[in-house]
């Protein structure tokens, strides 16, 4: 998954294009966001927006999982951290 592959930019009818190898598993027509970090460009797939129903279902599932953990037990008190005296640092 972390293989390094080289590719060249080419000029189709309009704009520029970059050939992406089939091994990346990107299907034709897939939509991606390009994030420019200066020396590198990151491609991130555009995810369809979640419906309010899906979002609510995710929150409900998470809250149910947290409730299943039960109440918090006794809270432990940490021992104090002793920092050594290190002159010059």
Residue, then its C-alpha position, 0 to 999 in steps of 0.5 A: x500500500x505504501x509503494x512509491x510509483x512515478x508518473x508524468x503529467x501530460x496535456x490532454x485537450x484541456x488542462x493537465x492530467x496525471x496518470x494514476x496506476x490501476x494498482x491504486x484502485x481508483x475508478x474512472x469518474x471518481x471525485x477527489x479533493x486535491x490538498x496542496x501542502x507546498x512540496x506535496x499534493x494529497x488526494x482525498x476521496x470526496x465522500x457523499x454527504x451523510x443524511x441526518x438519519x445516518x448521522x443520528x444512527x451513528x451517534x445513537x450507536x456510539x452513545x449506546x456503546x458508552x452506556x454499555x461500559x457502565x458507570x465510572x468506578x473509583x477515580x485513582x489519584x496519581x502520585x506526584x511526578x518528581x522532576x529532577x533538577x537539571x541545571x543548564x536545560 
